[in-house]
């Protein structure tokens, strides 16, 4: 291909990918592919400047304005950060900059925003836009948590902050908040949701989104703040969140050349480090290394694309490109037919991926997914692969719409399509006696997550259901050795072990039994809270809606679900059978309340792996000493007890200034030593 044609081709591709990315849509390229093509374009433009285009992404960064938002020119262009994928590239950066110290910050995968203050008062917020001009989204930024509406003057120096102060950062949606807010699965990931929210025309709608802001840089500086680590400290003092990477050495926020080299040589990219990064409560795709001194930054300078004094060391996304060959629709325990994509086998992170769960119809629609599409599948440091984006539809015209079945593949009954609060738009079999549903409900009851009847696999339970021998989990308790011997591939020794496993679970722990019932909306967290208030199944059965709804984090909807289940004909049948076979969950012993109450009135969050206590043991100890455990960190948290490999909860506590203690300090507090 001639240079002029190749330049045109690259400009078109990269601009299209850029536009999709800024809108929160799948770009159709991996980060590495985008960067490689951008570098190729830059090289061609240097060799053939006569063919360079004004709309080249090497000159412009981003997209055209959206309808309804005002376009405003940036005081200083919002430029890109150069990416590195190998340690050799980091070495080259460090050799080139030769700085006295550097800062290290997480590269938050959000939406870039510039926040402007005049005389300490928040007056404007602009998106990156094309890097030269951005969209004015002040009306939405005022609703975002983490953007102060005013910056008070420093009592020691009335000249700070300056008359005009422009702070830049990323708007993002915490992973935990995204999971709770993304009811119905409308968005594939937090960034898509953030990109859509920041450009809403109605600020009341934006306020409903759990958005946050992380500050990472300032446009102008003065004689007071002369280093990046000082700037980040100032941001935290004013109430901004930062993404500083914590404590490589001691309690530092900036590091020398050798410390960084050692970290990136020996630690970054290891399984343990990726796990630590993956536990953060925001999406991150790398680390940003910055020269710490602003004076040295100015000396090093930059190009028209971006500064040379910072670089992003990108995390290698575990991803692969493949073809969606088909979609199956297996039936789950609640009757939902969950689409599962069949892929042309692709190697990702040392494993061959042939299937991927698509979850619901909303995901299919948001991705624009069709059969025979070329797609990108990502693990992104996590275990379960997912479809990230569509690269292209089939070139031979064989792409087809994904159409859900009209009848259940298990029982043949008609299915319905409905919008559900928790799972989005789903296909559901409403036949409660559907063999697949019955088998999955029983299998779930026997799982380790519930009562844990070891050895009872899917093939055994499915066989008994298909034979009409069992209709629910209670029927398992009536099976004999002779019954098991009739099942395929079951000998006498195995049959006896299976009977023993079932009979040993006639009095399962109350919380595990409740999980096994698979009541709608009642998972591990809810059962934990229920069994803190009620110690027997009988107490839960007779509890009324108001009593249940007063339990923290349960609410009226879940309370009604519990009431409905225990007043149903289905439960009456189960209870009758349980009495026949002598099945009754064990009473939960209440934690002994001690006279010495050093934790009275305190709320504590436990994170990481503890040395001296198991998780349920530490919760009991905290309750015995008057405290209360919570699952998430907030401003009301008294302190965080952090063990080994503490992740996002520790980071959030540090960002909020919540006290963090280790096990030794915890023991001293409860013993008075």
C-alpha positions as CSV (number, residue, x, y, z in Angstrom):
1,X,0.0,0.0,0.0
2,X,1.3,3.5,-0.9
3,X,2.3,5.8,2.0
4,X,-0.6,8.2,1.2
5,X,-3.1,5.4,1.2
6,X,-1.7,3.9,4.4
7,X,-1.8,7.2,6.2
8,X,-5.5,7.7,5.1
9,X,-6.3,4.2,6.3
10,X,-4.7,4.6,9.7
11,X,-6.2,8.1,10.3
12,X,-9.7,6.7,9.5
13,X,-9.3,3.6,11.7
14,X,-7.7,5.4,14.7
15,X,-10.2,8.3,14.6
16,X,-13.1,5.9,14.5
17,X,-11.6,3.9,17.5
18,X,-11.0,7.1,19.4
19,X,-14.5,8.3,18.9
20,X,-16.0,5.1,20.1
21,X,-13.7,5.0,23.1
22,X,-14.6,8.5,24.2
23,X,-18.3,7.7,24.0
24,X,-17.7,4.6,26.2
25,X,-18.3,2.2,23.3
26,X,-16.1,-0.8,22.4
27,X,-13.3,0.6,20.1
28,X,-12.8,-2.6,18.2
29,X,-9.0,-2.6,19.0
30,X,-6.9,-3.7,21.8
31,X,-4.7,-1.0,23.5
32,X,-1.6,-2.6,22.0
33,X,-3.0,-2.6,18.5
34,X,-4.1,1.1,18.8
35,X,-0.7,2.2,20.1
36,X,1.2,0.2,17.4
37,X,-0.9,1.8,14.6
38,X,-0.6,5.2,16.2
39,X,3.2,4.8,16.2
40,X,3.2,3.6,12.6
41,X,1.1,6.6,11.6
42,X,3.5,9.0,13.4
43,X,6.5,7.4,11.6
44,X,4.8,7.7,8.2
45,X,3.9,11.3,8.8
46,X,7.5,12.1,9.7
47,X,8.8,10.4,6.5
48,X,6.0,11.9,4.3
49,X,4.8,15.2,5.8
50,X,3.2,16.1,2.5
51,X,0.5,13.4,3.1
52,X,-0.2,14.3,6.8
53,X,-3.8,15.2,7.5
54,X,-5.2,17.9,9.7
55,X,-7.5,15.4,11.4
56,X,-4.7,13.0,12.2
57,X,-4.9,11.6,15.8
58,X,-1.2,12.5,16.2
59,X,-2.4,16.1,16.1
60,X,-5.9,15.8,17.6
61,X,-6.9,13.7,20.6
62,X,-10.5,12.6,20.8
63,X,-13.9,13.3,19.2
64,X,-16.2,16.0,17.9
65,X,-18.7,17.7,20.2
66,X,-22.0,16.2,21.2
67,X,-25.3,17.8,20.5
68,X,-26.6,19.9,23.4
69,X,-23.2,20.6,25.1
70,X,-21.1,23.8,24.6
71,X,-17.6,23.5,23.2
72,X,-14.9,25.3,25.1
73,X,-11.2,25.7,24.3
74,X,-8.8,24.3,26.9
75,X,-6.3,26.8,28.4
76,X,-3.6,24.2,27.9
77,X,-4.3,21.2,25.6
78,X,-5.2,17.9,27.3
79,X,-2.6,15.6,25.8
80,X,-2.1,11.9,25.8
81,X,0.4,9.8,27.9
82,X,2.9,7.7,26.0
83,X,2.4,4.0,26.7
84,X,5.0,1.3,27.5
85,X,4.5,-2.4,27.5
86,X,8.0,-3.7,28.4
87,X,10.5,-3.1,31.2
88,X,13.0,-2.1,28.5
89,X,10.8,0.8,27.6
90,X,10.7,1.9,31.2
91,X,14.5,1.7,31.4
92,X,14.7,3.9,28.4
93,X,12.3,6.4,30.0
94,X,14.3,6.5,33.2
95,X,17.6,6.8,31.4
96,X,16.3,9.7,29.4
97,X,14.7,11.7,32.2
98,X,17.4,11.1,34.9
99,X,15.2,12.7,37.5
100,X,16.0,12.9,41.2
101,X,12.6,11.4,42.2
102,X,9.4,10.0,40.6
103,X,5.8,9.5,41.6
104,X,3.9,6.4,40.8
105,X,0.1,6.5,40.3
106,X,-2.6,4.1,39.1
107,X,-3.8,4.9,35.6
108,X,-7.5,5.0,36.2
109,X,-9.6,3.9,33.3
110,X,-12.2,6.6,33.4
111,X,-13.2,9.8,31.5
112,X,-10.8,12.7,31.6
113,X,-12.0,15.9,33.1
114,X,-10.5,19.3,33.8
115,X,-12.0,21.1,36.9
116,X,-11.4,24.9,37.0
117,X,-11.5,27.1,40.1
118,X,-11.4,30.9,40.2
119,X,-10.7,32.6,43.6
120,X,-11.1,29.2,45.1
121,X,-14.6,28.7,43.7
122,X,-15.5,25.9,41.3
123,X,-16.7,27.5,38.1
124,X,-16.3,25.1,35.2
125,X,-15.6,21.5,34.2
126,X,-14.5,20.4,30.7
127,X,-14.1,16.9,29.1
128,X,-11.0,16.1,27.1
129,X,-12.9,16.4,23.8
130,X,-10.4,16.6,21.0
131,X,-7.6,17.7,23.3
132,X,-7.9,21.3,22.1
133,X,-11.6,21.9,22.9
134,X,-13.8,20.0,25.4
135,X,-17.5,19.8,26.3
136,X,-18.6,22.0,29.1
137,X,-20.2,19.6,31.7
138,X,-20.1,21.9,34.7
139,X,-23.8,21.1,35.4
140,X,-22.9,17.4,35.9
141,X,-19.5,17.8,37.6
142,X,-21.3,19.7,40.4
143,X,-23.1,16.4,41.3
144,X,-19.9,14.2,41.3
145,X,-18.6,13.1,44.7
146,X,-15.0,14.1,45.2
147,X,-15.1,17.4,43.4
148,X,-15.1,20.2,46.1
149,X,-17.2,23.2,45.3
150,X,-14.6,25.5,46.9
151,X,-10.9,25.5,47.8
152,X,-10.2,27.5,51.0
153,X,-7.3,29.8,51.1
154,X,-4.2,28.5,53.0
155,X,-4.1,30.2,56.3
156,X,-0.3,30.4,56.1
157,X,-0.3,31.9,52.6
158,X,-3.2,33.8,51.3
159,X,-1.9,33.5,47.7
160,X,-2.8,29.8,47.5
161,X,-4.6,28.6,45.7
162,X,-4.0,30.9,42.7
163,X,-6.7,33.1,41.3
164,X,-7.3,30.5,38.6
165,X,-6.5,26.9,39.4
166,X,-7.1,24.0,37.0
167,X,-7.0,20.5,38.3
168,X,-7.2,17.5,35.9
169,X,-8.2,13.9,36.6
170,X,-10.5,11.1,35.8
171,X,-14.2,10.6,36.5
172,X,-14.9,7.0,37.2
173,X,-17.5,4.7,38.7
174,X,-16.2,2.4,41.5
175,X,-16.5,-1.3,40.6
176,X,-18.6,-2.1,43.8
177,X,-21.0,0.8,43.1
178,X,-21.3,-0.2,39.4
179,X,-22.4,-3.7,40.4
180,X,-25.2,-2.3,42.6
181,X,-26.2,0.5,40.2
182,X,-26.0,-1.4,36.9
183,X,-29.4,-3.1,37.5
184,X,-30.4,-4.9,34.4
185,X,-26.9,-5.1,33.0
186,X,-27.4,-2.1,30.6
187,X,-23.7,-1.3,30.6
188,X,-20.9,-3.8,30.0
189,X,-18.4,-2.1,32.3
190,X,-18.0,1.0,34.6
191,X,-16.2,3.1,32.0
192,X,-19.1,2.8,29.5
193,X,-21.5,3.9,32.2
194,X,-19.3,6.8,33.2
195,X,-18.9,8.1,29.7
196,X,-22.6,8.1,29.2
197,X,-23.3,9.8,32.5
198,X,-20.9,12.7,32.2
199,X,-22.5,13.9,29.0
200,X,-26.1,13.8,30.2
201,X,-28.0,17.1,29.7
202,X,-30.0,16.7,32.9
203,X,-27.8,17.0,36.0
204,X,-30.5,15.3,38.1
205,X,-30.0,12.2,36.1
206,X,-26.2,12.4,36.4
207,X,-26.6,12.7,40.2
208,X,-28.2,9.3,40.3
209,X,-25.0,7.7,39.0
210,X,-22.4,6.8,41.6
211,X,-19.6,8.8,40.0
212,X,-16.3,9.8,41.7
213,X,-13.3,11.9,40.7
214,X,-9.6,11.2,41.0
215,X,-7.2,14.1,40.6
216,X,-3.8,13.5,39.0
217,X,-2.4,16.8,37.8
218,X,-2.7,20.6,37.6
219,X,-2.3,22.9,34.6
220,X,-0.4,25.7,36.3
221,X,1.8,25.8,39.4
222,X,3.3,28.4,41.7
223,X,6.2,28.8,44.1
224,X,4.4,26.9,46.9
225,X,3.6,23.6,45.2
226,X,6.8,22.6,43.4
227,X,6.6,18.8,43.2
228,X,4.0,16.2,42.2
229,X,3.9,14.5,45.6
230,X,3.2,18.0,47.2
231,X,0.4,18.5,44.7
232,X,-1.2,15.1,45.5
233,X,-0.9,15.8,49.2
234,X,-2.6,19.2,48.7
235,X,-5.4,17.4,46.7
236,X,-6.1,15.0,49.5
237,X,-6.1,17.9,52.0
238,X,-8.8,19.6,49.9
239,X,-10.9,16.4,49.7
240,X,-9.9,15.2,46.3
241,X,-9.2,11.5,45.8
242,X,-5.8,10.5,44.3
243,X,-4.5,7.2,42.9
244,X,-1.1,7.2,44.5
245,X,0.5,3.8,44.5
246,X,1.2,3.1,48.2
247,X,4.4,2.3,50.0
248,X,7.0,0.6,47.8
249,X,9.5,1.6,50.4
250,X,8.6,2.7,53.9
251,X,5.9,5.3,53.9
252,X,6.9,7.2,50.8
253,X,4.9,8.8,48.0
254,X,7.9,9.4,45.6
255,X,10.8,7.1,44.7
256,X,14.3,7.2,43.3
257,X,15.4,5.7,40.1
258,X,16.8,2.5,41.6
259,X,13.7,1.7,43.7
260,X,11.5,2.0,40.6
261,X,13.8,-0.2,38.5
262,X,13.8,-2.9,41.2
263,X,10.0,-2.7,41.5
264,X,9.3,-3.1,37.8
265,X,11.9,-5.8,37.4
266,X,10.9,-8.0,40.3
267,X,7.4,-7.2,41.4
268,X,5.2,-5.5,38.8
269,X,3.3,-8.0,36.6
270,X,3.6,-10.9,39.1
271,X,0.5,-12.8,40.0
272,X,0.5,-11.4,43.5
273,X,0.8,-7.8,42.3
274,X,-1.9,-8.2,39.6
275,X,-4.2,-9.6,42.3
276,X,-3.5,-6.5,44.4
277,X,-4.2,-4.2,41.5
278,X,-7.3,-6.2,40.6
279,X,-8.6,-5.7,44.1
280,X,-8.7,-1.9,43.7
281,X,-12.3,-0.5,43.6
282,X,-11.7,1.1,40.2
283,X,-10.7,-0.1,36.7
284,X,-7.0,0.5,36.1
285,X,-5.0,-0.4,33.0
286,X,-1.5,0.5,34.2
287,X,0.8,2.7,36.3
288,X,1.8,6.3,35.5
289,X,5.4,7.2,36.3
290,X,6.0,11.0,36.6
291,X,9.1,13.1,37.1
292,X,8.4,14.5,40.6
293,X,9.9,18.0,40.2
294,X,7.9,20.5,38.2
295,X,11.1,22.3,37.3
296,X,12.5,19.1,35.9
297,X,9.3,18.5,34.1
298,X,9.6,21.8,32.3
299,X,13.2,21.1,31.4
300,X,12.3,17.7,29.8
301,X,9.3,19.2,27.9
302,X,7.2,17.2,25.4
303,X,5.8,16.9,21.9
304,X,2.5,18.0,20.3
305,X,1.1,14.7,21.4
306,X,2.2,14.5,25.0
307,X,4.8,15.2,27.7
308,X,8.1,13.3,27.8
309,X,8.3,13.5,31.6
310,X,5.7,10.9,32.2
311,X,4.9,7.4,30.8
312,X,2.2,4.8,31.4
313,X,3.4,1.2,32.0
314,X,0.3,-0.6,30.8
315,X,-0.9,-3.8,32.4
316,X,-0.9,-6.6,29.7
317,X,-4.6,-7.3,29.4
318,X,-5.3,-11.0,29.2
319,X,-7.2,-11.0,25.9
320,X,-7.5,-12.7,22.6
321,X,-9.3,-12.2,19.3
322,X,-11.6,-15.0,18.1
323,X,-15.0,-15.7,16.4
324,X,-18.4,-16.2,18.0
325,X,-19.5,-19.4,16.4
326,X,-22.8,-20.0,18.3
327,X,-24.9,-19.3,21.4
328,X,-26.4,-22.0,23.7
329,X,-29.2,-21.3,26.2
330,X,-28.8,-23.5,29.3
331,X,-31.4,-23.3,32.0
332,X,-30.5,-22.3,35.6
333,X,-32.1,-22.9,39.0
334,X,-34.4,-19.9,38.7
335,X,-35.5,-20.8,35.1
336,X,-33.4,-18.1,33.4
337,X,-31.9,-19.3,30.1
338,X,-28.4,-17.7,30.2
339,X,-26.8,-17.2,26.8
340,X,-23.3,-18.9,26.6
341,X,-21.2,-18.1,23.6
342,X,-19.4,-20.9,21.7
343,X,-16.0,-19.6,20.5
344,X,-13.4,-20.7,18.0
345,X,-10.8,-21.8,20.7
346,X,-8.4,-19.0,21.7
347,X,-5.4,-19.1,24.0
348,X,-5.6,-16.5,26.8
349,X,-3.1,-16.5,29.7
350,X,-2.1,-20.1,29.1
351,X,-5.6,-21.5,29.0
352,X,-7.8,-22.4,26.0
353,X,-11.1,-20.5,26.1
354,X,-14.0,-22.1,24.1
355,X,-17.0,-20.8,25.9
356,X,-18.0,-17.5,27.5
357,X,-21.1,-16.4,29.5
358,X,-22.9,-13.5,28.0
359,X,-25.3,-13.0,30.9
360,X,-28.4,-11.4,29.3
361,X,-30.0,-9.9,26.3
362,X,-29.0,-6.4,27.3
363,X,-25.3,-7.3,26.9
364,X,-25.9,-8.7,23.5
365,X,-27.7,-5.5,22.4
366,X,-25.2,-3.1,24.0
367,X,-22.3,-4.9,22.2
368,X,-24.1,-5.2,18.9
369,X,-23.2,-8.8,19.0
370,X,-24.0,-11.2,16.2
371,X,-23.2,-14.8,15.3
372,X,-19.9,-15.2,13.3
373,X,-18.6,-11.8,14.6
374,X,-14.9,-11.3,15.2
375,X,-14.7,-10.4,18.9
376,X,-12.2,-9.6,21.7
377,X,-12.4,-11.7,24.8
378,X,-10.6,-10.4,27.9
379,X,-9.7,-11.8,31.3
380,X,-8.1,-8.5,32.4
381,X,-6.3,-10.0,35.4
382,X,-9.4,-11.9,36.5
383,X,-10.3,-15.6,36.1
384,X,-13.6,-15.5,34.2
385,X,-13.3,-14.5,30.6
386,X,-15.9,-12.1,29.1
387,X,-16.6,-10.6,25.6
388,X,-15.2,-7.1,25.7
389,X,-16.1,-5.8,22.2
390,X,-16.9,-6.6,18.6
391,X,-14.0,-6.1,16.2
392,X,-16.0,-6.6,13.0
393,X,-19.0,-8.4,11.5
394,X,-18.3,-11.3,9.2
395,X,-16.8,-10.2,5.9
396,X,-18.5,-13.0,4.0
397,X,-21.9,-11.7,5.1
398,X,-22.6,-14.7,7.4
399,X,-23.2,-12.6,10.5
400,X,-26.6,-13.4,12.0
401,X,-28.8,-11.9,14.7
402,X,-28.7,-13.8,18.0
403,X,-32.3,-14.9,18.5
404,X,-33.3,-16.5,21.8
405,X,-35.3,-19.8,21.7
406,X,-39.1,-19.7,21.9
407,X,-39.3,-22.9,24.0
408,X,-37.2,-24.2,26.9
409,X,-34.5,-26.6,25.8
410,X,-35.1,-28.7,28.9
411,X,-38.9,-29.1,29.2
412,X,-40.1,-27.8,25.8
413,X,-42.5,-25.3,27.4
414,X,-42.8,-21.8,26.0
415,X,-40.5,-19.2,27.5
416,X,-41.0,-15.5,28.2
417,X,-38.7,-12.4,27.9
418,X,-38.9,-10.1,30.8
419,X,-37.0,-7.2,32.4
420,X,-35.8,-8.0,35.9
421,X,-34.4,-5.7,38.5
422,X,-31.3,-7.7,39.3
423,X,-30.5,-9.6,36.1
424,X,-31.6,-7.3,33.2
425,X,-33.6,-8.5,30.2
426,X,-33.7,-12.3,30.5
427,X,-35.3,-15.3,28.8
428,X,-37.2,-17.4,31.4
429,X,-38.8,-20.8,31.6
430,X,-41.8,-20.4,33.9
431,X,-42.4,-24.1,34.3
432,X,-41.5,-24.7,38.0
433,X,-41.2,-28.4,37.4
434,X,-38.8,-28.1,34.5
435,X,-36.2,-30.9,35.0
436,X,-33.2,-28.6,34.5
437,X,-34.5,-26.1,37.1
438,X,-35.2,-28.9,39.6
439,X,-31.7,-30.4,39.1
440,X,-29.9,-27.1,39.4
441,X,-31.8,-26.2,42.6
442,X,-30.9,-29.5,44.2
443,X,-27.3,-29.2,42.9
444,X,-27.0,-25.8,44.4
445,X,-28.3,-27.1,47.8
446,X,-25.6,-29.7,47.8
447,X,-22.8,-27.3,46.8
448,X,-19.9,-26.2,49.0
449,X,-21.4,-22.7,49.1
450,X,-24.5,-24.2,50.8
451,X,-24.8,-27.4,52.9
452,X,-21.8,-29.2,51.1
453,X,-22.8,-32.8,50.4
454,X,-19.4,-33.8,48.9
455,X,-19.4,-36.1,45.9
456,X,-22.9,-35.5,44.6
457,X,-22.2,-34.3,41.1
458,X,-24.4,-32.9,38.4
459,X,-24.6,-36.2,36.5
460,X,-25.9,-38.1,39.5
461,X,-28.5,-35.5,40.5
462,X,-29.7,-35.0,36.9
463,X,-30.1,-38.8,36.5
464,X,-32.3,-39.0,39.7
465,X,-34.4,-36.1,38.5
466,X,-34.8,-37.5,35.0
467,X,-35.9,-40.9,36.5
468,X,-38.5,-39.1,38.7
469,X,-36.8,-40.4,41.9
470,X,-36.3,-36.9,43.4
471,X,-38.3,-33.7,43.1
472,X,-36.5,-31.4,45.6
473,X,-33.4,-31.4,47.9
474,X,-35.3,-33.1,50.8
475,X,-35.8,-36.2,48.6
476,X,-32.0,-36.8,48.8
477,X,-32.3,-37.7,52.4
478,X,-34.6,-40.7,51.5
479,X,-32.1,-42.2,49.0
480,X,-30.6,-45.5,49.9
481,X,-27.4,-47.4,48.9
482,X,-29.6,-49.4,46.5
483,X,-30.9,-46.3,44.9
484,X,-27.4,-45.0,44.2
485,X,-26.3,-48.3,42.8
486,X,-28.9,-48.0,40.1
487,X,-27.3,-44.7,38.9
488,X,-24.7,-44.9,36.1
489,X,-21.0,-45.4,37.1
490,X,-21.8,-45.8,40.8
491,X,-20.2,-48.8,42.7
492,X,-21.0,-50.0,46.2
493,X,-18.1,-48.1,47.9
494,X,-19.1,-44.8,46.3
495,X,-22.8,-45.4,46.9
496,X,-22.1,-45.8,50.7
497,X,-20.0,-42.6,50.8
498,X,-22.7,-40.7,49.0
499,X,-25.4,-41.9,51.5
500,X,-23.1,-41.0,54.4
501,X,-22.5,-37.6,52.9
502,X,-26.2,-36.9,52.6
503,X,-27.1,-38.2,56.1
504,X,-24.3,-36.2,57.7
505,X,-26.1,-33.0,56.6
506,X,-29.4,-33.6,58.3
507,X,-28.6,-30.7,60.7
508,X,-26.6,-28.3,58.5
509,X,-25.6,-24.8,59.9
510,X,-28.5,-22.4,59.7
511,X,-26.8,-19.9,57.4
512,X,-25.7,-22.6,55.0
513,X,-29.2,-24.1,54.9
514,X,-30.7,-20.7,54.2
515,X,-28.3,-20.2,51.3
516,X,-29.3,-23.7,49.9
517,X,-33.0,-22.7,49.8
518,X,-32.1,-20.2,47.0
519,X,-34.7,-17.7,48.1
520,X,-34.8,-14.8,45.7
521,X,-32.5,-11.9,46.9
522,X,-31.1,-14.0,49.8
523,X,-27.4,-14.6,49.3
524,X,-24.4,-15.0,51.7
525,X,-24.5,-11.4,53.0
526,X,-28.3,-11.5,53.7
527,X,-28.0,-14.9,55.5
528,X,-25.2,-13.6,57.6
529,X,-27.3,-10.6,58.7
530,X,-30.4,-12.8,59.3
531,X,-28.5,-15.3,61.5
532,X,-27.1,-12.4,63.6
533,X,-30.7,-11.6,64.6
534,X,-32.3,-15.0,64.5
535,X,-30.8,-18.2,65.8
536,X,-33.4,-20.7,64.6
537,X,-35.3,-21.5,61.4
538,X,-38.6,-21.2,63.3
539,X,-37.8,-17.6,64.3
540,X,-37.2,-16.6,60.7
541,X,-40.3,-18.4,59.5
542,X,-42.6,-16.4,61.8
543,X,-40.8,-13.1,61.5
544,X,-43.0,-10.3,59.9
545,X,-42.0,-8.0,57.1
546,X,-41.4,-5.0,59.4
547,X,-39.0,-6.9,61.6
548,X,-37.1,-8.3,58.7
549,X,-36.9,-4.9,56.9
550,X,-35.3,-3.3,60.0
551,X,-32.3,-5.6,59.7
552,X,-29.4,-3.5,58.2
553,X,-29.0,-3.9,54.4
554,X,-32.0,-6.2,53.9
555,X,-34.8,-3.8,53.0
556,X,-38.5,-4.2,52.2
557,X,-38.1,-6.0,48.9
558,X,-35.9,-8.8,50.3
559,X,-38.1,-9.0,53.4
560,X,-41.2,-9.5,51.2
561,X,-39.3,-12.2,49.2
562,X,-38.5,-14.1,52.5
563,X,-42.1,-13.8,53.7
564,X,-43.4,-15.0,50.4
565,X,-41.1,-18.1,50.3
566,X,-42.0,-19.2,53.9
567,X,-45.7,-18.8,53.3
568,X,-45.7,-20.7,50.0
569,X,-47.2,-24.1,49.3
570,X,-43.8,-25.2,48.0
571,X,-42.2,-24.5,51.5
572,X,-45.1,-26.3,53.2
573,X,-44.3,-29.5,51.1
574,X,-40.6,-29.1,51.9
575,X,-41.2,-28.7,55.6
576,X,-43.5,-31.7,55.7
577,X,-40.8,-33.9,54.1
578,X,-38.1,-32.4,56.3
579,X,-40.1,-33.6,59.4
580,X,-40.5,-37.0,57.8
581,X,-36.7,-37.4,57.3
582,X,-35.6,-35.6,60.5
583,X,-34.0,-32.7,58.7
584,X,-33.6,-29.5,60.7
585,X,-30.8,-26.9,60.5
586,X,-28.8,-26.5,63.7
587,X,-29.5,-23.6,66.1
588,X,-26.9,-20.9,65.7
589,X,-25.2,-20.2,68.9
590,X,-25.2,-16.5,69.9
591,X,-21.8,-14.9,70.6
592,X,-21.2,-14.6,74.3
593,X,-21.2,-11.0,75.4
594,X,-18.2,-10.2,77.6
595,X,-18.1,-7.7,80.5
596,X,-15.1,-5.9,79.0
597,X,-16.5,-3.9,76.0
598,X,-13.6,-1.9,74.5
599,X,-15.2,-1.9,71.0
600,X,-18.6,-0.7,72.2
601,X,-20.3,1.5,69.6
602,X,-17.6,1.0,67.0
603,X,-18.0,-0.3,63.4
604,X,-15.1,-2.3,62.0
605,X,-14.3,-3.5,58.6
606,X,-12.0,-6.5,58.2
607,X,-10.0,-7.0,55.1
608,X,-7.2,-9.3,54.0
609,X,-6.0,-12.7,55.4
610,X,-5.6,-12.8,59.2
611,X,-3.0,-14.9,61.0
612,X,-4.8,-15.7,64.3
613,X,-8.4,-15.7,63.3
614,X,-10.7,-17.1,60.6
615,X,-13.2,-14.6,59.1
616,X,-16.2,-15.9,61.1
617,X,-14.1,-16.1,64.3
618,X,-13.0,-12.5,64.1
619,X,-16.5,-11.3,63.6
620,X,-17.6,-13.2,66.7
621,X,-14.7,-11.7,68.7
622,X,-15.6,-8.2,67.6
623,X,-19.3,-8.8,68.6
624,X,-18.3,-10.2,72.0
625,X,-16.4,-7.0,72.7
626,X,-19.2,-4.7,71.7
627,X,-18.3,-4.0,68.1
628,X,-20.1,-4.4,64.9
629,X,-18.6,-5.6,61.6
630,X,-19.5,-4.1,58.2
631,X,-18.7,-5.3,54.7
632,X,-17.7,-1.9,53.2
633,X,-15.7,1.1,54.3
634,X,-17.4,4.5,54.8
635,X,-16.8,7.7,56.6
636,X,-18.6,6.2,59.6
637,X,-16.2,3.3,59.9
638,X,-14.3,3.4,63.2
639,X,-11.3,1.5,61.9
640,X,-10.1,-1.1,59.4
641,X,-8.5,-4.3,60.6
642,X,-6.1,-5.2,57.8
643,X,-4.4,-8.5,57.3
644,X,-2.1,-9.8,54.6
645,X,-3.0,-8.9,50.9
646,X,-5.6,-6.3,51.9
647,X,-7.0,-4.8,48.8
648,X,-9.5,-2.2,47.8
649,X,-11.0,-1.7,51.3
650,X,-7.6,-0.8,52.6
651,X,-7.1,1.7,49.8
652,X,-10.5,3.3,50.4
653,X,-9.8,3.6,54.1
654,X,-6.5,5.4,53.4
655,X,-8.2,7.7,50.9
656,X,-10.9,8.6,53.5
657,X,-8.4,8.9,56.4
658,X,-9.9,6.0,58.3
659,X,-7.6,4.5,60.9
660,X,-6.0,1.2,59.9
661,X,-4.6,-1.3,62.4
662,X,-3.0,-4.7,62.2
663,X,-3.8,-7.9,64.2
664,X,-1.3,-7.1,67.0
665,X,-2.9,-3.8,67.6
666,X,-6.4,-5.3,67.5
667,X,-5.3,-7.9,70.2
668,X,-3.9,-5.1,72.4
669,X,-7.2,-3.2,72.1
670,X,-9.4,-6.1,73.1
671,X,-7.1,-7.4,75.9
672,X,-6.2,-4.0,77.3
673,X,-2.6,-5.0,77.2
